């Protein structure tokens, strides 16, 4: 590499450039890569717009408290109305403490992808009346 730099910039400048690249080059290259990565994620990322579709009460197949305490949250497997099972996580204490043999779930549809996502809600949202 020093020979290539020497033919382009001359011998004295080549040594200076080579020393700079050896000491700071990897850090600068890593920083530049991080900037490009973050900019790409920001510009090409999904804005996350969604539409509420429904509230539904679903049976809980299994539930595990996060770190052994429901105040930290819950990870639960639920049976959806279409017969499939999915896992939902909630870290909100009031919501996670209401998950028992059944749970209130909100179904959201993301605008750009059409993908359905589910999250636990308080039981009052699922009550009809």
N, C-alpha and C positions, 0 to 999 in steps of 0.2 A: 504494500500500500504506500509505503514511503517513496518508492521509486516512481509510482504513478503521480503522486502529489508533487514530487520533485520536477518531473517533466512538465507539469501544468503550471505550477507556481514558482518554481525555482527552489534551490536547495535550502536557503535560510527560512523562507516562508513555509516550506513543506514541513520542516521540523516543528515549527510553531503550530501549524494546523494539525499535525499528527499528534502532538502532545495534548492539544485541546480536545481532540476527538477521543483520545484514550482516557482522559480524566472526566470529561463532561458529556461526551457523545451519547453514551448509553442512557444516561438520565434524561437528556434532552429528547432523544428518540422515544423513550418511554412516555414522557410528558406529552409529546406531540401525538403519539398513538392514543393516549387517554382522551385528549381533546377531540380528536377525530371520532373516537368511539362514542363519547357523550353527545357530541353534536349530531351524529348519525342516529342515535337512539331518540334524541329529542325531536329531530326533524321527521323521522320516519315512524315514530311511535304512534300507537293508537291513543286517541284522546279520551277513550273510556266512556263515551256517552252511552247511556243505556236508558231503556224504557221499562217501567214497572209493568209486569204482566198480571201477576196474581199473588195473593196470599193463600197458603194452603196448610192444613194440618196433616202431617205425615207421620207414620210410625217410625220409631227409632229402633234400629237393629242392635246397635251397641254404642255406648258413650264412655269416653275416658276423660277424666279431669286432667287438665294440664298441670303438671308438677304436683298432682295429687290433691289439688284444691280447686273447687269450682269457681272461686273468686278470681283465679288466674285464667279461666276459660275452659272450653270443652272441645273435644274432637269427637264427632259423632258420625256414624254411618246411618243413613236414612233410606227408606224405600219411597221412591217418587211415585206419583199417581200412574205413570206409564209403565210401572213395574221394574224399572231399573233402580239400582242402588248407587248412592254417591256419598262421598265424605264431605262434611262441612265443618269448618272450624270457626269458633267465635271466641274472642278474647274479652268481650264485654261481660262483666260479672252479673248484672241483672238479667241479661239474656241467657247466659250459659246456665244459670241456676234454675231456669224454667224448663230445661231439657230433661225429660223423663222417659216415659214409654212412648210419648208422642211429642211433637214439637211443631211450632209455627214457623213456616219457611216462606220467604219472599222469593219469587221467581223474577229474574231480570233478564231482559234480552238486550244484548249489545247491538247498537245501531249498525256499525260498520260490518261486523262479522256475522251477525245473526245468532251468535252463540248464547246459549242459556246459562246463567249462573244463579246460584242459590245462596241465601244467607239466612241465618236464624233471626227471628224477630220476636218481640214480646207477644204473649198469647192474645192480648187485647186486639191485635191487628187481625187475627183469624176469626174472632168471634163475630157471628152474624146477629144482627139485631136491630 
